[in-house]
Amino acid sequence: MNEPGPGARGNPFFRNAAAKIASLPMILTALVVFVGGTAWTVVYSFTNSKLLPKLNFVGLDQYRRLWSTERWVVSVENLLVYGVFMLVFSLLMGFVLAALMDQKIRFENTFRTIFLYPFALSFIVTGLVWQWILNPEFGVQHVVRSLGFENFTFDPLYNQDIVIYGILIAALWQGTGLIMCIMLAGLRGIDEDIWKAARVDGIPAWKTYVFIIIPMMRPVFITSLVLIGAAIVKVYDLVVAQTGGGPGIASEVPAKYVYQNMFYAQNLGQGFAASTMMLISVAVLVVPWAYLEFSGRQRHG
């Protein structure tokens, strides 16, 4: 077999040529499906497409209509509230549980399985289960009242002001276990000598976590943030299973708005416009982070 010449070996383009050739189908698929599909969605968001896509451009009319629709505005507000609390509590609870699990407790495997088990369930199952648990007639409220606390009230799924928090409870129950396992893997990757040095220096455990361990786990936190962020943006089935968007439109979310317009209202243009706004919201968060992350690596690399 002919060996590559000195010029080929020195050219970075020809390094790992076999791996690059093998990855071409995946790259082409990504370009066609993801990039092409995204561009197609953005283009048709400027049309008045109904049941079928048509290149009949109407400028920004779909976006004006979108932001003048109460259902969309409520869904964006709900996503902001849900997203902020989901990010904070998922990271906080996941890290605390992982830190406790890292103390070499007895029956660790059992506890880890218990915490991770909800993630194995679909969001539909989780939503239905928590719909029963939060039902005031036979759920938590009924159980507490049967114990003698007759004035106790806990019906978040039937209260327009706090219904999004009822959905948040179910989402945290399902997703926190995965974040705990990711954080635990990060903690187990910390060199034991760091802990020994901190104890010798008399540094309290909480300071060791805050000022030493957490900064060292930056890649783990970034991975967790990406996973949580993706789950936040695409939240849909949990809402449908628990509330169906109700009471009224109090628990609407953007993904549900897109689905209803594209498949029920048969208004593709409006659905594409809503999808594009979701894409922009993700890009606003991801692009600056990616720029800072990779530009920082190049400066230090």
C-alpha positions as CSV (number, residue, x, y, z in Angstrom):
1,M,0.0,0.0,0.0
2,N,1.3,3.4,-0.9
3,E,2.4,5.6,2.0
4,P,1.3,9.3,1.9
5,G,4.0,11.6,0.8
6,P,5.8,14.0,3.1
7,G,3.6,16.8,1.9
8,A,0.4,14.9,2.8
9,R,1.7,13.9,6.2
10,G,2.6,17.6,7.0
11,N,-0.7,19.0,5.8
12,P,-3.4,19.1,8.6
13,F,-6.1,18.6,6.1
14,F,-4.9,15.0,5.4
15,R,-4.5,14.1,9.0
16,N,-7.1,11.4,10.2
17,A,-8.4,11.4,6.6
18,A,-10.2,8.0,7.2
19,A,-12.1,9.4,10.2
20,K,-13.0,12.6,8.3
21,I,-14.3,10.6,5.3
22,A,-16.3,8.3,7.6
23,S,-18.0,11.3,9.2
24,L,-19.1,12.9,5.9
25,P,-22.5,11.1,5.9
26,M,-23.3,12.4,9.4
27,I,-22.1,16.0,8.5
28,L,-24.2,16.0,5.3
29,T,-27.2,14.7,7.2
30,A,-26.8,17.4,9.9
31,L,-26.5,20.1,7.2
32,V,-29.6,18.9,5.3
33,V,-31.8,18.1,8.2
34,F,-30.9,20.6,10.8
35,V,-29.4,23.6,8.9
36,G,-31.7,23.1,5.9
37,G,-34.8,22.5,8.1
38,T,-34.0,25.6,10.2
39,A,-33.5,27.8,7.1
40,W,-36.8,26.4,5.6
41,T,-38.7,27.2,8.8
42,V,-37.3,30.8,9.0
43,V,-38.1,31.5,5.3
44,Y,-41.7,30.2,5.6
45,S,-42.3,32.2,8.8
46,F,-42.5,35.3,6.5
47,T,-45.4,33.7,4.5
48,N,-49.1,33.3,5.1
49,S,-49.0,29.5,4.7
50,K,-52.0,27.7,6.1
51,L,-52.6,24.0,5.6
52,L,-49.7,23.7,3.1
53,P,-46.5,25.8,2.8
54,K,-46.7,28.5,0.1
55,L,-44.1,31.2,-0.8
56,N,-46.6,34.0,-0.4
57,F,-44.6,36.5,1.6
58,V,-46.3,38.9,4.0
59,G,-43.3,40.4,5.7
60,L,-43.5,40.6,9.5
61,D,-47.2,40.1,9.7
62,Q,-46.9,36.7,11.3
63,Y,-44.6,38.1,14.0
64,R,-46.9,41.1,14.7
65,R,-49.8,38.7,15.1
66,L,-47.7,36.4,17.3
67,W,-46.8,39.1,19.8
68,S,-50.3,40.5,19.9
69,T,-51.7,37.0,20.8
70,E,-52.3,36.6,24.5
71,R,-51.8,32.9,24.4
72,W,-48.2,33.4,23.1
73,V,-47.4,36.1,25.6
74,V,-48.6,33.9,28.5
75,S,-46.6,31.0,27.1
76,V,-43.4,33.0,27.0
77,E,-43.9,34.3,30.5
78,N,-44.5,30.8,31.8
79,L,-41.4,29.5,30.0
80,L,-39.3,32.3,31.7
81,V,-40.6,31.4,35.2
82,Y,-40.3,27.7,34.6
83,G,-36.9,28.0,33.1
84,V,-35.3,30.2,35.8
85,F,-36.6,28.0,38.7
86,M,-35.8,24.8,36.8
87,L,-32.2,25.8,36.2
88,V,-31.6,27.0,39.8
89,F,-33.3,24.2,41.6
90,S,-32.1,21.4,39.3
91,L,-28.5,22.5,39.8
92,L,-28.8,23.2,43.5
93,M,-30.7,20.0,44.4
94,G,-28.6,17.9,42.1
95,F,-25.3,19.1,43.5
96,V,-26.5,18.8,47.2
97,L,-27.7,15.3,46.6
98,A,-24.5,14.4,44.9
99,A,-22.4,15.9,47.7
100,L,-24.4,13.9,50.3
101,M,-24.0,10.7,48.2
102,D,-20.3,11.3,47.9
103,Q,-19.9,10.8,51.6
104,K,-19.7,7.0,51.0
105,I,-23.0,6.4,52.7
106,R,-24.5,2.9,53.2
107,F,-26.8,1.6,50.5
108,E,-25.5,4.2,48.0
109,N,-26.4,2.2,45.0
110,T,-30.0,1.8,46.3
111,F,-30.4,5.5,46.9
112,R,-28.8,6.4,43.5
113,T,-31.3,4.0,41.8
114,I,-34.2,5.5,43.6
115,F,-33.3,9.1,42.7
116,L,-32.5,8.2,39.1
117,Y,-35.5,6.0,38.5
118,P,-38.0,8.9,37.7
119,F,-35.8,9.9,34.7
120,A,-36.6,6.5,33.2
121,L,-40.3,7.4,33.0
122,S,-41.8,9.3,30.1
123,F,-43.0,12.8,30.7
124,I,-46.6,11.7,29.9
125,V,-46.4,9.1,32.8
126,T,-44.8,11.7,35.1
127,G,-47.5,14.2,34.2
128,L,-50.3,11.8,34.9
129,V,-48.9,10.6,38.2
130,W,-48.4,14.2,39.5
131,Q,-51.8,15.1,38.2
132,W,-53.2,12.5,40.6
133,I,-50.9,13.5,43.4
134,L,-51.8,17.2,43.2
135,N,-55.5,16.5,42.7
136,P,-57.3,18.2,45.6
137,E,-60.0,15.5,45.8
138,F,-57.7,12.5,46.4
139,G,-54.1,13.8,46.4
140,V,-51.9,15.6,48.9
141,Q,-54.7,18.0,49.9
142,H,-57.1,15.2,50.6
143,V,-54.6,13.2,52.6
144,V,-53.6,16.2,54.8
145,R,-57.2,17.2,55.5
146,S,-58.0,13.6,56.4
147,L,-55.4,13.9,59.2
148,G,-57.4,16.8,60.7
149,F,-55.9,19.9,59.0
150,E,-59.2,20.8,57.4
151,N,-58.1,24.3,56.3
152,F,-55.1,23.0,54.4
153,T,-55.1,23.9,50.7
154,F,-52.7,22.6,48.0
155,D,-54.2,22.6,44.5
156,P,-51.5,24.2,42.2
157,L,-52.9,22.7,39.0
158,Y,-56.3,24.3,39.6
159,N,-55.0,27.7,40.5
160,Q,-54.1,30.0,37.6
161,D,-51.6,32.0,39.6
162,I,-49.4,29.0,40.6
163,V,-50.2,26.3,38.1
164,I,-46.7,26.6,36.5
165,Y,-45.2,25.7,39.8
166,G,-47.2,22.5,39.9
167,I,-45.6,21.6,36.6
168,L,-42.2,22.6,37.9
169,I,-42.6,20.2,40.9
170,A,-43.1,17.2,38.5
171,A,-40.2,18.3,36.3
172,L,-37.9,18.6,39.2
173,W,-38.9,15.2,40.5
174,Q,-38.1,13.6,37.1
175,G,-35.0,15.5,36.1
176,T,-33.0,16.1,39.4
177,G,-31.8,12.5,39.6
178,L,-30.0,12.7,36.3
179,I,-28.2,15.9,37.3
180,M,-27.3,14.3,40.6
181,C,-25.6,11.4,38.8
182,I,-23.7,13.8,36.5
183,M,-22.6,15.9,39.5
184,L,-21.6,12.7,41.4
185,A,-19.5,11.6,38.6
186,G,-17.8,15.0,38.6
187,L,-17.2,14.8,42.4
188,R,-15.7,11.3,42.1
189,G,-13.3,12.7,39.6
190,I,-11.8,15.1,42.1
191,D,-8.4,14.0,43.4
192,E,-8.6,12.8,47.0
193,D,-5.4,14.7,47.8
194,I,-7.3,18.0,47.4
195,W,-9.6,17.1,50.2
196,K,-6.8,15.9,52.4
197,A,-4.9,19.2,51.8
198,A,-8.1,21.2,52.6
199,R,-8.5,19.3,55.9
200,V,-4.9,19.8,56.8
201,D,-5.2,23.5,56.2
202,G,-8.4,23.6,58.3
203,I,-10.6,24.8,55.5
204,P,-14.3,24.2,56.2
205,A,-16.1,21.7,54.0
206,W,-18.5,24.4,52.5
207,K,-15.6,26.6,51.6
208,T,-13.8,23.7,49.9
209,Y,-16.9,23.1,47.8
210,V,-17.5,26.7,46.9
211,F,-14.0,27.9,46.2
212,I,-12.2,24.7,45.1
213,I,-14.5,21.9,44.1
214,I,-17.2,23.8,42.1
215,P,-14.6,25.8,40.0
216,M,-12.9,22.5,39.1
217,M,-16.3,21.0,38.1
218,R,-16.9,23.7,35.5
219,P,-17.3,21.3,32.5
220,V,-19.7,19.2,34.6
221,F,-21.9,22.3,35.3
222,I,-21.8,23.3,31.6
223,T,-23.0,19.8,30.6
224,S,-25.8,20.0,33.1
225,L,-26.8,23.5,32.0
226,V,-27.0,22.3,28.4
227,L,-29.2,19.3,29.3
228,I,-31.5,21.4,31.5
229,G,-31.7,24.2,29.0
230,A,-32.7,21.8,26.2
231,A,-35.4,20.2,28.4
232,I,-36.7,23.7,29.3
233,V,-37.1,24.9,25.7
234,K,-38.9,21.8,24.5
235,V,-41.2,21.2,27.5
236,Y,-44.5,20.1,26.1
237,D,-45.7,16.6,27.0
238,L,-45.5,17.3,30.7
239,V,-47.9,20.3,30.3
240,V,-50.3,18.3,28.1
241,A,-50.4,15.4,30.6
242,Q,-50.9,17.5,33.7
243,T,-53.0,20.5,32.7
244,G,-53.6,20.5,28.9
245,G,-52.5,24.2,29.0
246,G,-55.2,25.1,31.6
247,P,-56.8,26.4,33.7
248,G,-57.8,28.5,30.7
249,I,-54.4,29.4,29.1
250,A,-52.6,29.7,32.4
251,S,-50.0,26.9,31.7
252,E,-49.4,27.4,28.0
253,V,-45.8,27.0,26.8
254,P,-44.2,27.9,23.4
255,A,-43.8,24.3,22.2
256,K,-47.5,23.7,22.8
257,Y,-48.4,26.9,20.9
258,V,-46.3,25.8,17.9
259,Y,-47.9,22.3,17.9
260,Q,-51.5,23.7,18.1
261,N,-51.0,26.2,15.3
262,M,-49.3,23.7,12.9
263,F,-51.4,20.6,13.5
264,Y,-54.7,21.8,14.9
265,A,-55.3,25.4,13.6
266,Q,-53.6,24.5,10.3
267,N,-51.7,27.8,10.4
268,L,-48.2,26.9,9.3
269,G,-47.0,30.5,9.0
270,Q,-47.9,31.3,12.6
271,G,-46.3,28.0,13.8
272,F,-43.1,28.7,11.9
273,A,-43.0,32.3,13.3
274,A,-43.3,30.9,16.9
275,S,-40.6,28.2,16.1
276,T,-38.3,30.9,14.8
277,M,-38.7,33.0,18.0
278,M,-37.9,29.9,20.0
279,L,-34.8,29.4,17.9
280,I,-33.7,33.0,18.4
281,S,-34.2,32.7,22.2
282,V,-31.9,29.7,22.2
283,A,-29.3,31.4,20.0
284,V,-29.2,34.5,22.2
285,L,-28.1,32.2,25.1
286,V,-25.9,29.7,23.2
287,V,-24.0,32.0,20.8
288,P,-22.4,34.3,23.4
289,W,-21.5,31.3,25.6
290,A,-20.0,29.4,22.7
291,Y,-18.0,32.5,21.7
292,L,-16.6,33.1,25.2
293,E,-15.9,29.4,25.7
294,F,-14.0,28.7,22.5
295,S,-12.3,32.1,22.2
296,G,-11.1,31.5,25.8
297,R,-9.7,28.1,24.9
298,Q,-7.9,29.6,21.9
299,R,-6.3,32.3,24.0
300,H,-5.1,29.8,26.6
301,G,-4.3,27.0,24.2
